Amino acid sequence: MPKLKKAPEKTKDEPRMGRPPVSDEARRASLIKVLTTEAERAELEQAASAAGIGISTWVRVAALEKARRGSSS
């Protein structure tokens, strides 16, 4: 069996790989659960897909747009 090479040790000065950290103000930590029928979920997934974003992002954006417009409509 061939011997595997050990990965080089990283120093603190080297940049880290992966996603950069998110500031505390921008971090989303609050969870809201929404129950839907299978038909409603399919409709939301289709709208999100057409917009090129995930369903959670689409629902969040749509809800915030509605909330910011006011509750009259």
ABEGO torsion letter per residue (X at the ends): XBBBBBBBBBBAABBBBEBBBBBAAABBABBBBBBBBAAAAAAAAAAAAAAGBBAAAAAAAAAAAAAAAEAAX
